[in-house]
Every structure is written in structure tokens, then in C-alpha cells.
């Protein structure tokens, strides 16, 4: 039973590492950055924070920042679309990582 607990603990740790690893990030933020090039410095700072959160693998923080950014009153349609596309890419990345982690965890369980 102890062996089973150690295997489960190791796989859980590995799964969390895979989910949080920013190096495996496939979220493209270039459209977001380019659509906010001519924005006010405060708004550009918010976009920079989103980009750094994505690169660090902090998808929860990036999603919160994107939601706050989407509440800005004067967004162009291009900016709104860039926010939606980035949010969708983050959700896709999270779903893929969760699916991969679940598959690895399932493989590690005794039959």
C-alpha cells in the first residue's frame, strides 16, 4: 500500500509540473501585443503582465488579467478579438495539459 501511495504522489507531482510548466506554453500572444501597440501606457502595462504570466505558465493570472482588460471601455473590435483568441488558447492549453496529466496518472495506477 505504501508503494501505491508513493507512486500516486510522484505522478501527481509530475502532473502538476507539466500543467504549470511555462516552457511548454503554446499560447501565442503576438496578436494580443500587436493589437494594443498604440494603447495608453497603463493598458500596455496590463498586456505586458498577461504576456509575462503566459510565459511563466501562470494561466490563472493571465486569464484574470485578460478579463480585467476586456472590461476596458474603449477597446477596438480587433483588441476584443485578440483578447478572446488569447483566452481560448489558454483554455486549450490547460485542457491539453489536464488531459495529459490524467492519462499519465491513469497509467500509473495498478490494475
N, CA, C and O atoms as a GROMACS GRO file, in nm:
protein
  444
    1UNK      N    1   0.082  -0.119   0.000
    1UNK     CA    2   0.000   0.000   0.000
    1UNK      C    3   0.087   0.126   0.000
    1UNK      O    4   0.052   0.226  -0.064
    2UNK      N    5   0.199   0.122   0.073
    2UNK     CA    6   0.288   0.238   0.074
    2UNK      C    7   0.343   0.265  -0.065
    2UNK      O    8   0.356   0.381  -0.107
    3UNK      N    9   0.375   0.159  -0.136
    3UNK     CA   10   0.429   0.176  -0.271
    3UNK      C   11   0.327   0.246  -0.360
    3UNK      O   12   0.362   0.335  -0.437
    4UNK      N   13   0.202   0.207  -0.350
    4UNK     CA   14   0.094   0.269  -0.428
    4UNK      C   15   0.083   0.418  -0.394
    4UNK      O   16   0.067   0.501  -0.483
    5UNK      N   17   0.093   0.452  -0.267
    5UNK     CA   18   0.083   0.592  -0.225
    5UNK      C   19   0.200   0.674  -0.280
    5UNK      O   20   0.181   0.787  -0.324
    6UNK      N   21   0.320   0.617  -0.279
    6UNK     CA   22   0.436   0.689  -0.332
    6UNK      C   23   0.426   0.710  -0.483
    6UNK      O   24   0.461   0.816  -0.535
    7UNK      N   25   0.378   0.608  -0.552
    7UNK     CA   26   0.360   0.621  -0.698
    7UNK      C   27   0.257   0.728  -0.728
    7UNK      O   28   0.277   0.811  -0.817
    8UNK      N   29   0.148   0.726  -0.655
    8UNK     CA   30   0.042   0.825  -0.676
    8UNK      C   31   0.093   0.966  -0.647
    8UNK      O   32   0.063   1.060  -0.721
    9UNK      N   33   0.169   0.981  -0.541
    9UNK     CA   34   0.225   1.111  -0.505
    9UNK      C   35   0.323   1.160  -0.612
    9UNK      O   36   0.322   1.277  -0.649
   10UNK      N   37   0.407   1.070  -0.661
   10UNK     CA   38   0.504   1.109  -0.764
   10UNK      C   39   0.434   1.149  -0.893
   10UNK      O   40   0.473   1.247  -0.957
   11UNK      N   41   0.334   1.076  -0.933
   11UNK     CA   42   0.263   1.108  -1.056
   11UNK      C   43   0.184   1.238  -1.042
   11UNK      O   44   0.175   1.316  -1.137
   12UNK      N   45   0.129   1.263  -0.926
   12UNK     CA   46   0.058   1.389  -0.903
   12UNK      C   47   0.154   1.506  -0.915
   12UNK      O   48   0.122   1.608  -0.977
   13UNK      N   49   0.271   1.493  -0.856
   13UNK     CA   50   0.371   1.598  -0.866
   13UNK      C   51   0.416   1.622  -1.009
   13UNK      O   52   0.431   1.736  -1.052
   14UNK      N   53   0.436   1.514  -1.081
   14UNK     CA   54   0.475   1.526  -1.222
   14UNK      C   55   0.365   1.592  -1.302
   14UNK      O   56   0.392   1.676  -1.389
   15UNK      N   57   0.242   1.555  -1.275
   15UNK     CA   58   0.129   1.614  -1.347
   15UNK      C   59   0.120   1.764  -1.322
   15UNK      O   60   0.100   1.841  -1.416
   16UNK      N   61   0.134   1.803  -1.198
   16UNK     CA   62   0.129   1.946  -1.166
   16UNK      C   63   0.244   2.022  -1.230
   16UNK      O   64   0.228   2.136  -1.272
   17UNK      N   65   0.359   1.959  -1.236
   17UNK     CA   66   0.474   2.023  -1.301
   17UNK      C   67   0.448   2.043  -1.450
   17UNK      O   68   0.483   2.146  -1.506
   18UNK      N   69   0.387   1.944  -1.512
   18UNK     CA   70   0.357   1.956  -1.655
   18UNK      C   71   0.254   2.064  -1.681
   18UNK      O   72   0.266   2.139  -1.778
   19UNK      N   73   0.154   2.073  -1.595
   19UNK     CA   74   0.050   2.173  -1.613
   19UNK      C   75   0.106   2.313  -1.595
   19UNK      O   76   0.071   2.404  -1.671
   20UNK      N   77   0.192   2.332  -1.498
   20UNK     CA   78   0.242   2.465  -1.468
   20UNK      C   79   0.367   2.505  -1.544
   20UNK      O   80   0.416   2.617  -1.526
   21UNK      N   81   0.419   2.420  -1.627
   21UNK     CA   82   0.546   2.449  -1.694
   21UNK      C   83   0.525   2.548  -1.807
   21UNK      O   84   0.458   2.518  -1.906
   22UNK      N   85   0.582   2.666  -1.793
   22UNK     CA   86   0.567   2.769  -1.895
   22UNK      C   87   0.648   2.742  -2.021
   22UNK      O   88   0.619   2.798  -2.126
   23UNK      N   89   0.749   2.656  -2.011
   23UNK     CA   90   0.832   2.627  -2.127
   23UNK      C   91   0.754   2.551  -2.234
   23UNK      O   92   0.788   2.558  -2.352
   24UNK      N   93   0.650   2.480  -2.193
   24UNK     CA   94   0.569   2.404  -2.288
   24UNK      C   95   0.453   2.488  -2.341
   24UNK      O   96   0.366   2.436  -2.410
   25UNK      N   97   0.453   2.614  -2.310
   25UNK     CA   98   0.343   2.700  -2.349
   25UNK      C   99   0.336   2.714  -2.500
   25UNK      O  100   0.435   2.744  -2.567
   26UNK      N  101   0.217   2.693  -2.550
   26UNK     CA  102   0.195   2.710  -2.692
   26UNK      C  103   0.091   2.819  -2.716
   26UNK      O  104   0.021   2.819  -2.817
   27UNK      N  105   0.082   2.910  -2.622
   27UNK     CA  106  -0.013   3.020  -2.632
   27UNK      C  107   0.058   3.135  -2.702
   27UNK      O  108   0.158   3.188  -2.654
   28UNK      N  109   0.005   3.172  -2.818
   28UNK     CA  110   0.063   3.280  -2.897
   28UNK      C  111   0.003   3.413  -2.852
   28UNK      O  112  -0.118   3.433  -2.864
   29UNK      N  113   0.085   3.501  -2.803
   29UNK     CA  114   0.038   3.632  -2.756
   29UNK      C  115   0.073   3.744  -2.853
   29UNK      O  116   0.050   3.861  -2.822
   30UNK      N  117   0.128   3.712  -2.968
   30UNK     CA  118   0.173   3.816  -3.061
   30UNK      C  119   0.056   3.901  -3.113
   30UNK      O  120   0.070   4.022  -3.128
   31UNK      N  121  -0.058   3.838  -3.141
   31UNK     CA  122  -0.174   3.913  -3.189
   31UNK      C  123  -0.224   4.009  -3.080
   31UNK      O  124  -0.263   4.122  -3.110
   32UNK      N  125  -0.221   3.964  -2.956
   32UNK     CA  126  -0.263   4.048  -2.845
   32UNK      C  127  -0.171   4.169  -2.833
   32UNK      O  128  -0.218   4.283  -2.820
   33UNK      N  129  -0.042   4.146  -2.836
   33UNK     CA  130   0.056   4.254  -2.824
   33UNK      C  131   0.042   4.353  -2.938
   33UNK      O  132   0.042   4.474  -2.916
   34UNK      N  133   0.031   4.302  -3.060
   34UNK     CA  134   0.023   4.393  -3.175
   34UNK      C  135  -0.106   4.475  -3.178
   34UNK      O  136  -0.106   4.588  -3.226
   35UNK      N  137  -0.214   4.419  -3.128
   35UNK     CA  138  -0.340   4.494  -3.130
   35UNK      C  139  -0.344   4.606  -3.026
   35UNK      O  140  -0.425   4.697  -3.037
   36UNK      N  141  -0.256   4.599  -2.926
   36UNK     CA  142  -0.253   4.702  -2.823
   36UNK      C  143  -0.130   4.792  -2.834
   36UNK      O  144  -0.098   4.863  -2.738
   37UNK      N  145  -0.060   4.792  -2.948
   37UNK     CA  146   0.061   4.873  -2.965
   37UNK      C  147   0.039   5.021  -2.939
   37UNK      O  148   0.122   5.086  -2.874
   38UNK      N  149  -0.070   5.074  -2.988
   38UNK     CA  150  -0.093   5.219  -2.976
   38UNK      C  151  -0.183   5.256  -2.858
   38UNK      O  152  -0.238   5.366  -2.854
   39UNK      N  153  -0.198   5.166  -2.763
   39UNK     CA  154  -0.282   5.193  -2.646
   39UNK      C  155  -0.208   5.279  -2.545
   39UNK      O  156  -0.088   5.303  -2.556
   40UNK      N  157  -0.282   5.324  -2.447
   40UNK     CA  158  -0.224   5.403  -2.338
   40UNK      C  159  -0.123   5.318  -2.261
   40UNK      O  160  -0.135   5.195  -2.257
   41UNK      N  161  -0.025   5.382  -2.200
   41UNK     CA  162   0.078   5.307  -2.127
   41UNK      C  163   0.021   5.215  -2.018
   41UNK      O  164   0.073   5.106  -1.995
   42UNK      N  165  -0.084   5.258  -1.951
   42UNK     CA  166  -0.143   5.174  -1.846
   42UNK      C  167  -0.202   5.046  -1.905
   42UNK      O  168  -0.190   4.938  -1.846
   43UNK      N  169  -0.264   5.058  -2.020
   43UNK     CA  170  -0.322   4.941  -2.086
   43UNK      C  171  -0.211   4.850  -2.139
   43UNK      O  172  -0.220   4.728  -2.128
   44UNK      N  173  -0.108   4.908  -2.194
   44UNK     CA  174   0.005   4.829  -2.242
   44UNK      C  175   0.072   4.755  -2.127
   44UNK      O  176   0.121   4.643  -2.144
   45UNK      N  177   0.075   4.817  -2.012
   45UNK     CA  178   0.130   4.751  -1.893
   45UNK      C  179   0.047   4.627  -1.857
   45UNK      O  180   0.102   4.524  -1.818
   46UNK      N  181  -0.084   4.639  -1.870
   46UNK     CA  182  -0.171   4.524  -1.844
   46UNK      C  183  -0.145   4.411  -1.945
   46UNK      O  184  -0.143   4.294  -1.908
   47UNK      N  185  -0.125   4.447  -2.071
   47UNK     CA  186  -0.096   4.348  -2.175
   47UNK      C  187   0.038   4.282  -2.147
   47UNK      O  188   0.052   4.161  -2.161
   48UNK      N  189   0.137   4.360  -2.108
   48UNK     CA  190   0.269   4.306  -2.074
   48UNK      C  191   0.259   4.206  -1.959
   48UNK      O  192   0.328   4.104  -1.957
   49UNK      N  193   0.173   4.236  -1.863
   49UNK     CA  194   0.153   4.145  -1.749
   49UNK      C  195   0.092   4.014  -1.796
   49UNK      O  196   0.132   3.907  -1.750
   50UNK      N  197  -0.004   4.021  -1.888
   50UNK     CA  198  -0.063   3.899  -1.943
   50UNK      C  199   0.044   3.815  -2.011
   50UNK      O  200   0.052   3.694  -1.990
   51UNK      N  201   0.126   3.879  -2.093
   51UNK     CA  202   0.230   3.808  -2.167
   51UNK      C  203   0.329   3.742  -2.070
   51UNK      O  204   0.368   3.627  -2.089
   52UNK      N  205   0.370   3.814  -1.967
   52UNK     CA  206   0.464   3.755  -1.871
   52UNK      C  207   0.400   3.642  -1.792
   52UNK      O  208   0.467   3.543  -1.760
   53UNK      N  209   0.271   3.654  -1.761
   53UNK     CA  210   0.202   3.543  -1.693
   53UNK      C  211   0.196   3.420  -1.782
   53UNK      O  212   0.217   3.308  -1.734
   54UNK      N  213   0.168   3.438  -1.908
   54UNK     CA  214   0.161   3.324  -2.002
   54UNK      C  215   0.298   3.258  -2.013
   54UNK      O  216   0.309   3.136  -2.008
   55UNK      N  217   0.402   3.338  -2.028
   55UNK     CA  218   0.538   3.282  -2.039
   55UNK      C  219   0.580   3.206  -1.914
   55UNK      O  220   0.654   3.109  -1.922
   56UNK      N  221   0.530   3.253  -1.798
   56UNK     CA  222   0.564   3.188  -1.671
   56UNK      C  223   0.475   3.067  -1.643
   56UNK      O  224   0.497   2.995  -1.546
   57UNK      N  225   0.374   3.046  -1.727
   57UNK     CA  226   0.282   2.935  -1.703
   57UNK      C  227   0.175   2.968  -1.602
   57UNK      O  228   0.105   2.878  -1.555
   58UNK      N  229   0.161   3.094  -1.566
   58UNK     CA  230   0.059   3.139  -1.471
   58UNK      C  231  -0.069   3.170  -1.548
   58UNK      O  232  -0.106   3.286  -1.567
   59UNK      N  233  -0.136   3.064  -1.593
   59UNK     CA  234  -0.253   3.082  -1.677
   59UNK      C  235  -0.371   3.141  -1.600
   59UNK      O  236  -0.450   3.216  -1.657
   60UNK      N  237  -0.383   3.109  -1.473
   60UNK     CA  238  -0.490   3.166  -1.393
   60UNK      C  239  -0.475   3.317  -1.383
   60UNK      O  240  -0.572   3.391  -1.400
   61UNK      N  241  -0.356   3.363  -1.358
   61UNK     CA  242  -0.330   3.507  -1.352
   61UNK      C  243  -0.352   3.573  -1.486
   61UNK      O  244  -0.407   3.683  -1.493
   62UNK      N  245  -0.310   3.507  -1.593
   62UNK     CA  246  -0.329   3.562  -1.728
   62UNK      C  247  -0.478   3.574  -1.761
   62UNK      O  248  -0.521   3.674  -1.819
   63UNK      N  249  -0.556   3.473  -1.725
   63UNK     CA  250  -0.700   3.478  -1.751
   63UNK      C  251  -0.766   3.592  -1.674
   63UNK      O  252  -0.850   3.663  -1.728
   64UNK      N  253  -0.727   3.609  -1.549
   64UNK     CA  254  -0.783   3.720  -1.469
   64UNK      C  255  -0.746   3.855  -1.528
   64UNK      O  256  -0.829   3.945  -1.536
   65UNK      N  257  -0.622   3.868  -1.570
   65UNK     CA  258  -0.577   3.994  -1.631
   65UNK      C  259  -0.650   4.020  -1.763
   65UNK      O  260  -0.685   4.134  -1.793
   66UNK      N  261  -0.672   3.915  -1.841
   66UNK     CA  262  -0.745   3.930  -1.967
   66UNK      C  263  -0.890   3.970  -1.943
   66UNK      O  264  -0.946   4.051  -2.017
   67UNK      N  265  -0.951   3.914  -1.840
   67UNK     CA  266  -1.090   3.952  -1.807
   67UNK      C  267  -1.096   4.099  -1.768
   67UNK      O  268  -1.187   4.171  -1.810
   68UNK      N  269  -0.999   4.142  -1.688
   68UNK     CA  270  -0.996   4.284  -1.649
   68UNK      C  271  -0.971   4.373  -1.771
   68UNK      O  272  -1.032   4.479  -1.784
   69UNK      N  273  -0.885   4.330  -1.858
   69UNK     CA  274  -0.853   4.405  -1.979
   69UNK      C  275  -0.976   4.414  -2.070
   69UNK      O  276  -0.999   4.517  -2.133
   70UNK      N  277  -1.054   4.308  -2.076
   70UNK     CA  278  -1.172   4.308  -2.163
   70UNK      C  279  -1.281   4.402  -2.114
   70UNK      O  280  -1.372   4.438  -2.189
   71UNK      N  281  -1.273   4.443  -1.989
   71UNK     CA  282  -1.372   4.534  -1.933
   71UNK      C  283  -1.341   4.681  -1.963
   71UNK      O  284  -1.417   4.770  -1.924
   72UNK      N  285  -1.229   4.705  -2.032
   72UNK     CA  286  -1.194   4.842  -2.070
   72UNK      C  287  -1.302   4.897  -2.161
   72UNK      O  288  -1.353   4.826  -2.248
   73UNK      N  289  -1.337   5.023  -2.143
   73UNK     CA  290  -1.448   5.082  -2.218
   73UNK      C  291  -1.416   5.103  -2.366
   73UNK      O  292  -1.504   5.085  -2.450
   74UNK      N  293  -1.296   5.140  -2.396
   74UNK     CA  294  -1.264   5.180  -2.535
   74UNK      C  295  -1.175   5.080  -2.605
   74UNK      O  296  -1.062   5.111  -2.641
   75UNK      N  297  -1.225   4.960  -2.623
   75UNK     CA  298  -1.150   4.859  -2.697
   75UNK      C  299  -1.201   4.853  -2.840
   75UNK      O  300  -1.321   4.861  -2.866
   76UNK      N  301  -1.108   4.839  -2.931
   76UNK     CA  302  -1.147   4.822  -3.071
   76UNK      C  303  -1.194   4.677  -3.091
   76UNK      O  304  -1.164   4.590  -3.009
   77UNK      N  305  -1.266   4.652  -3.199
   77UNK     CA  306  -1.305   4.514  -3.228
   77UNK      C  307  -1.184   4.420  -3.242
   77UNK      O  308  -1.190   4.304  -3.203
   78UNK      N  309  -1.076   4.472  -3.299
   78UNK     CA  310  -0.953   4.392  -3.312
   78UNK      C  311  -0.898   4.355  -3.174
   78UNK      O  312  -0.854   4.242  -3.153
   79UNK      N  313  -0.899   4.449  -3.082
   79UNK     CA  314  -0.849   4.423  -2.947
   79UNK      C  315  -0.938   4.323  -2.874
   79UNK      O  316  -0.889   4.233  -2.806
   80UNK      N  317  -1.070   4.338  -2.889
   80UNK     CA  318  -1.162   4.244  -2.826
   80UNK      C  319  -1.141   4.103  -2.880
   80UNK      O  320  -1.143   4.006  -2.804
   81UNK      N  321  -1.120   4.092  -3.010
   81UNK     CA  322  -1.097   3.961  -3.072
   81UNK      C  323  -0.964   3.901  -3.025
   81UNK      O  324  -0.955   3.781  -3.000
   82UNK      N  325  -0.862   3.984  -3.013
   82UNK     CA  326  -0.732   3.936  -2.965
   82UNK      C  327  -0.742   3.882  -2.823
   82UNK      O  328  -0.681   3.781  -2.790
   83UNK      N  329  -0.819   3.950  -2.739
   83UNK     CA  330  -0.840   3.903  -2.602
   83UNK      C  331  -0.912   3.768  -2.603
   83UNK      O  332  -0.872   3.676  -2.532
   84UNK      N  333  -1.018   3.757  -2.682
   84UNK     CA  334  -1.094   3.632  -2.689
   84UNK      C  335  -1.008   3.518  -2.743
   84UNK      O  336  -1.014   3.406  -2.692
   85UNK      N  337  -0.928   3.546  -2.844
   85UNK     CA  338  -0.842   3.442  -2.901
   85UNK      C  339  -0.737   3.395  -2.801
   85UNK      O  340  -0.708   3.276  -2.792
   86UNK      N  341  -0.680   3.489  -2.726
   86UNK     CA  342  -0.579   3.453  -2.626
   86UNK      C  343  -0.641   3.371  -2.515
   86UNK      O  344  -0.582   3.274  -2.468
   87UNK      N  345  -0.761   3.410  -2.471
   87UNK     CA  346  -0.829   3.334  -2.367
   87UNK      C  347  -0.860   3.191  -2.415
   87UNK      O  348  -0.845   3.095  -2.339
   88UNK      N  349  -0.903   3.178  -2.539
   88UNK     CA  350  -0.932   3.046  -2.594
   88UNK      C  351  -0.807   2.961  -2.603
   88UNK      O  352  -0.811   2.841  -2.577
   89UNK      N  353  -0.695   3.022  -2.640
   89UNK     CA  354  -0.568   2.948  -2.649
   89UNK      C  355  -0.522   2.901  -2.512
   89UNK      O  356  -0.470   2.790  -2.498
   90UNK      N  357  -0.541   2.984  -2.410
   90UNK     CA  358  -0.504   2.946  -2.274
   90UNK      C  359  -0.592   2.829  -2.228
   90UNK      O  360  -0.542   2.733  -2.170
   91UNK      N  361  -0.722   2.838  -2.253
   91UNK     CA  362  -0.812   2.730  -2.214
   91UNK      C  363  -0.776   2.600  -2.285
   91UNK      O  364  -0.781   2.493  -2.225
   92UNK      N  365  -0.739   2.609  -2.411
   92UNK     CA  366  -0.699   2.490  -2.486
   92UNK      C  367  -0.571   2.431  -2.428
   92UNK      O  368  -0.558   2.309  -2.416
   93UNK      N  369  -0.477   2.516  -2.392
   93UNK     CA  370  -0.351   2.470  -2.332
   93UNK      C  371  -0.378   2.400  -2.199
   93UNK      O  372  -0.321   2.294  -2.171
   94UNK      N  373  -0.464   2.458  -2.117
   94UNK     CA  374  -0.497   2.398  -1.988
   94UNK      C  375  -0.568   2.265  -2.005
   94UNK      O  376  -0.539   2.169  -1.933
   95UNK      N  377  -0.661   2.258  -2.099
   95UNK     CA  378  -0.733   2.133  -2.123
   95UNK      C  379  -0.638   2.023  -2.170
   95UNK      O  380  -0.649   1.908  -2.127
   96UNK      N  381  -0.546   2.057  -2.258
   96UNK     CA  382  -0.449   1.959  -2.306
   96UNK      C  383  -0.357   1.910  -2.196
   96UNK      O  384  -0.328   1.790  -2.189
   97UNK      N  385  -0.312   2.000  -2.112
   97UNK     CA  386  -0.224   1.962  -2.002
   97UNK      C  387  -0.298   1.876  -1.900
   97UNK      O  388  -0.242   1.779  -1.848
   98UNK      N  389  -0.423   1.911  -1.872
   98UNK     CA  390  -0.502   1.832  -1.777
   98UNK      C  391  -0.529   1.693  -1.832
   98UNK      O  392  -0.524   1.594  -1.758
   99UNK      N  393  -0.558   1.684  -1.960
   99UNK     CA  394  -0.582   1.555  -2.023
   99UNK      C  395  -0.456   1.468  -2.019
   99UNK      O  396  -0.463   1.348  -1.992
  100UNK      N  397  -0.344   1.529  -2.048
  100UNK     CA  398  -0.217   1.457  -2.045
  100UNK      C  399  -0.186   1.409  -1.904
  100UNK      O  400  -0.141   1.296  -1.885
  101UNK      N  401  -0.208   1.494  -1.805
  101UNK     CA  402  -0.182   1.456  -1.667
  101UNK      C  403  -0.274   1.344  -1.622
  101UNK      O  404  -0.231   1.253  -1.552
  102UNK      N  405  -0.400   1.350  -1.662
  102UNK     CA  406  -0.495   1.244  -1.625
  102UNK      C  407  -0.455   1.112  -1.689
  102UNK      O  408  -0.465   1.006  -1.626
  103UNK      N  409  -0.409   1.117  -1.813
  103UNK     CA  410  -0.365   0.995  -1.880
  103UNK      C  411  -0.244   0.933  -1.811
  103UNK      O  412  -0.237   0.811  -1.796
  104UNK      N  413  -0.151   1.016  -1.771
  104UNK     CA  414  -0.032   0.965  -1.703
  104UNK      C  415  -0.068   0.909  -1.566
  104UNK      O  416  -0.012   0.807  -1.524
  105UNK      N  417  -0.158   0.974  -1.498
  105UNK     CA  418  -0.200   0.926  -1.366
  105UNK      C  419  -0.272   0.792  -1.380
  105UNK      O  420  -0.253   0.702  -1.298
  106UNK      N  421  -0.355   0.781  -1.481
  106UNK     CA  422  -0.429   0.657  -1.502
  106UNK      C  423  -0.334   0.542  -1.534
  106UNK      O  424  -0.356   0.429  -1.488
  107UNK      N  425  -0.229   0.569  -1.611
  107UNK     CA  426  -0.131   0.466  -1.644
  107UNK      C  427  -0.055   0.417  -1.521
  107UNK      O  428  -0.012   0.302  -1.514
  108UNK      N  429  -0.038   0.507  -1.424
  108UNK     CA  430   0.040   0.472  -1.306
  108UNK      C  431  -0.038   0.391  -1.204
  108UNK      O  432   0.022   0.331  -1.114
  109UNK      N  433  -0.169   0.389  -1.216
  109UNK     CA  434  -0.250   0.315  -1.120
  109UNK      C  435  -0.238   0.165  -1.144
  109UNK      O  436  -0.234   0.120  -1.259
  110UNK      N  437  -0.234   0.087  -1.035
  110UNK     CA  438  -0.227  -0.060  -1.053
  110UNK      C  439  -0.359  -0.112  -1.109
  110UNK      O  440  -0.466  -0.057  -1.084
  111UNK      N  441  -0.349  -0.218  -1.184
  111UNK     CA  442  -0.470  -0.275  -1.247
  111UNK      C  443  -0.525  -0.389  -1.170
  111UNK      O  444  -0.626  -0.447  -1.209
   0.00000   0.00000   0.00000
